[in-house]
Amino acid sequence: MFELARDSTVPLVDQICERVTQLVRHGQLPAGVRLPSIRKLARQVRASPFTVVDAYDRLVARGVIESRAGRGFFVMRRPPSAPLAAIEALPDLGSDALALAQFCLTQRADVIPAGSGFLPENWLLEAAPGGVLARLVRGRRTQPWLPCEPQGLPELREQIASRLVQNGIAAGPANIVTTYGASQAFDLLARILLAPGDAVLVEDPGYFVLFEQLRAHHVRLIPVPRHADGPDLEALEAACRAHRPRAFFMQTLLHNPTGSSADAAHCHRILSLAEQYGFAVVEDDVYGDLHEGPAVRLAQIDGLRHVIYVGSYTKLIGPALRVGYVAAEGALVMQLIERKVLTVLSGSTLLECFVSEVLDGGRYKKHVERLRLRLARMRRDARAGLESAGIEFDSAPGEGIFLWGRVPDAVPVDGLARRARDHSILLARGALFSAAESCNQWLRFNVAHSASPPLVEFLRESLRAA
């Protein structure tokens, strides 16, 4: 029937599955034909019957073959392919915020993800090698396949609280609620804090997915300009007087998309306004671990009185590890737990055990240090290449994953982004990051992907042609 490669690193069971699948796909095993019995195939390919049983079970689960009681295994009969083709022929997702989010989450080796929010896969594997999974099933107090406490895995909350204390934030395990990434944290907080019609302050530019989440709760977004040293304080105070906001969502450190960090004076003034006007400050610190040197966080100054602190390990360990958390005062913690139970019941013990294991051995600290060095180098290279192509940047260098670059006025950015798609390049339009629908001539660049010569050459030619 076929031969197996004995010297291959691919397990025999995977080789059998792949060979049978290819034979079916190419019509060499037509629909309805009977496959060799388990013992017969085992003799033909010189494998154990147990290996063949495993392979057949996997092929049944994948819908390639079917088992008929007392008769054996047969190639599945497939329905007409036209409806499937119609489903797969998806329309153009367009250029809005949700389309950008979907493109960022789609893994395609042929695309240069210059506008993505994620780090390269090979950068992330260092933090979570295969041995972590093996350790999860040996000797842990908590079994990763059992239900997770709604508030979160106790040992992970202890680790998070310890890290917060190291950063000067007074929080214990009881102040922590784990979430499926920072996105679920924002959604839970919006459900608790906000009502339709409420005024909510957001930075402009700011995190585009957050804007869409808040709009889904039918609140009024009040944009506050973001500068290199933090939010525009005069605009912030004027918005407080005019709108009496319920909350202000902001990133103190390594702001997305500009890479800037707010200074201490801005942080103190923001907290003073929160005290005066009675609004909550939701501090998004998902990139804070990448900050080099001493850092000032709102939660560090405030002690969780007016600040609700949101963190996540998804960006720096891996996008598949949807583990974030909220640090808040006790009454809000109870509301978060209730809302979490009503939406997803609880978190994933497996994912939270995985993150706990990565944090426990000191590997995470070394991983973050390596990321800082890599990002600093790539930031210099990406900025130099993009500037040579005609992209303009502010004098402040910034830190972290993102560069915020301006395209000359003569170049329509919408058309530039569409042409980039035709060249397998993902660009993130600045307008998506603006609740005020400004920033039309800006682009957000991920420095880890933006030193690519094809990207630089495409931009150089496009800007020159305009």
C-alpha positions, 0 to 999 in steps of 0.5 A, a space after each residue: 500500500 505504501 512504505 514508512 520512513 524508518 529514519 524520519 523524526 515523524 512518528 509512524 502513526 502520523 506517517 500512516 495518517 498522512 499517507 492514507 489522507 493523501 491517497 484519499 485526497 488524490 482519489 487513489 482510495 475512492 469513497 466507499 472502498 474498504 481499507 486493509 484490516 488492522 493486522 494486514 496493514 500492520 504487516 504491510 507497513 511493518 508496524 505494530 497493530 497498536 500503531 495502526 489502531 491509533 492511526 485508524 482512530 485518528 482518521 475516523 476522528 478527522 472524518 477521512 474514514 469510517 468504522 462499520 461494526 463487524 465489517 472494517 474501515 471504509 473511506 468516507 463518502 463526502 457530500 457534494 463539494 460546491 457548498 464547501 467551495 462557496 463557504 471557503 470563498 470568503 469575501 474581502 474582510 475590508 479594512 475596519 478594526 475587526 478585519 485588522 484583528 482577524 488578519 493579525 490572528 491569521 498565521 500565514 507564512 507568505 505575509 509580512 505582518 508589519 501591522 500585527 500586534 504579535 511577536 514572531 513565533 520563534 521569539 516566543 518558543 524560548 519562554 515555553 519549551 516543550 518540557 513545560 507541558 511534560 512537567 504539568 502532568 508530573 507532581 503538581 498540586 493542581 491537575 491541569 485537566 480539573 476545573 479551575 476556581 472561578 477567581 483563578 488558579 491559587 498558585 498563579 494568583 500568588 505569583 501575580 501578587 508577588 510580581 505586583 508587590 515587586 513593582 510597588 503595587 500593594 496587592 495580594 492573591 485575594 485582589 486578583 481575578 484571572 481572565 481569558 487575556 486582557 480582552 475579557 478583563 476589559 469586557 467584564 469591567 465594562 459590564 460592571 462599571 458602565 451603562 449605555 450612554 455613559 461617557 468613557 475617556 480613552 486615549 487617542 490614539 489608543 488600542 483599537 480593539 478596546 474601542 470596539 469593545 466599549 462601543 458594543 456596550 453603547 457608551 460614549 467614547 471621549 477621546 483624550 490626545 496622547 503625547 509622548 509624556 502621557 495624556 494631554 492633561 488640559 484636554 483630560 480636565 476639560 473632558 472631565 468637566 464637560 462629560 463627568 466620565 465613569 471611567 478612563 482607560 489608559 496605558 501608562 507604559 509602552 503605549 499601543 500604538 506609540 510606544 511612549 510611557 507616561 511620566 510621574 507628573 502625568 500619573 499624579 495629575 490623572 489620579 488627582 482628577 480621578 479623585 476630584 471627578 469620581 471616575 475609575 482609571 483602568 490601567 492597561 499594562 500588558 506590555 509593562 514588563 518590557 519597560 527598561 529600568 524603573 517604571 511609574 504605574 498608576 496602581 503603584 501610586 494609587 494602591 487600587 483605590 481609583 485604579 483597576 489594574 489589568 495585565 496579561 501574559 498572552 503577548 509575551 509568552 504566546 497568543 494561544 495562552 489566553 491568560 490575563 488578570 485584573 487586580 482590584 479592591 475587594 468589592 469589585 473582585 467579587 463582582 468580577 467573579 460573579 460576571 466571570 461565572 455568568 459568562 465562561 464559568 471559570 478559566 482554564 486550569 491547563 492554561 493557568 498551570 502552564 503560565 504558572 510553570 513558566 513563571 515558577 522557574 525564572 525562565 520568564 524573567 530571562 525571556 523578557 530580558 532577551 525580548 528587550 534586547 531584541 526589540 531595541 535592536 529591531 526598533 533601531 533597524 526598523 526605524 532606520 529602514 522605514 525613515 529611508 522609505 519616507 515614513 516620518 517619526 517623532 523625535 522621542 524614540 519610545 520602547 517596546 513592540 510598536 513604532 508610530 509613523 506618519 505617511 506624507 500627506 500626498 499619499 492616501 493611506 487607505 489605498 496604500 494599505 490595500 496595495 500592501 495587501 496585494 503584495 502580501 504585506 499587512 499594514 495597520 492604518 492609524 485611523 483605526 487607533 483613533 476614537 476621534 477618527 483622526 490619525 489618518 496619515 499614520 501607520 502602526 508598525 510592529 518593529 519585529 516585522 518591519 525591518 523586512 527589505 520587501 516592506 521597506 522597498 514597497 513603501 519606498 516605491 509607493 511613497 515615491 510614486 505619489 
